[in-house]
Structures are given as structure tokens and as C-alpha cells.
């Protein structure tokens, strides 16, 4: 069990090992409730967390244009082959 301090603003820092254990990432949200005099923090799954790992995969202003041109070339090649 770990002990943390509460700041004058009511803030506390959840130790990194605990955040990692429950999958709580930077900017993540938690539900806070009281149960029989205990404060319970429950991580809220991030919206779009499935896609988060792909963030930045298509960097650059031209990535979409390049992919679109490649797709159009493939469609044209398929049309010629039919």
C-alpha cells in the first residue's frame, strides 16, 4: 500500500507504478466516489483508445494526398486489367 500527500488544492499524485498497473495514461480520467468512508478512484477508458496507438502514423501534410494518389493508380491499373 502506498501513501501520498494531498496538496492545498486537493490534488494528489498517483504513483507511476499504480498508474501503469491500471492503464491510466497522462490526461486520463477517473471516476471518484466514496464507499463506506473510502475514496475510490476508477479509471475511465479513454474514447478512441484503440486508435491512440496509431497517432502520428501518417505524419506530414502530404501523407493523405500521397495515399490518395496511390489508391487512384491502383484503381486505374485494376480497370485496365479487367
N, C-alpha and C positions, 0 to 999 in steps of 0.2 A: 504494500500500500504506500502511495506517495502522498506527501503533504505539500501544498502550495499556499502562497500568500495571496490575499485579496487586497487590491490597491484601494486608494481613497475613492476612486471612481467605480468600485465594484468589479474591476476586471481581474482576471486570473489567467495564468499561462498553463495550459495543459502540456505536460512533459511530452517531448518528441516521441519517445518510445510508446507512450499510450496513444498518441495521435496516429502513429503508424499502425499500431495493432488494430485499431478500429477503422482505418482507411480515411481518417479526417485530414483533408488537404488544406493548404493555405487558402483562405477565403471561404472555407466550408462553413456550413451552418449546422447548428444543433438545436434540438427541442429541449427546453428546460422545464422541468416540472418538480413538484415536491411530493414525496411519497413517505408517509409516516415520519415526517421530520427530516428526511434526507433529500438533498438536492440531486436530481437525476439529470444527466446530460445524455441525450441520444443523438448520434449523428443523423443528419438528413441526407439521403443520397442526392448528389448533385444532378440537376437536369442536364441531360446531354452528356453525362459522364462517360457513356460508351464511346462517344466521338472525341472526347478530350485527348485521347492518346494520338489522334491524327492531327491535332492542332499544329499548324505550321508546316504540314507535309507538302503543301503546294505554295511555297514561298515565291515571291516575285510577282510583279504586276502583269507579266506576260504569260503566266502559267495557264490560265484559263484559255487565252487565245491560242496558245500552242496546242493544248489538248483538243480544242475545238477543230483546229486545222487538221490535226492528225486523224480525228474521227471522220471529218469530211473526206479526207483522202482514202480512208478505209472503205467508206460507203461507196465512193466513186469506183474504187477498184473492184468491189463486190458487184456493182452494177454492170461493169464491163465483162466480168466473168460469167454472168448469168445468161 
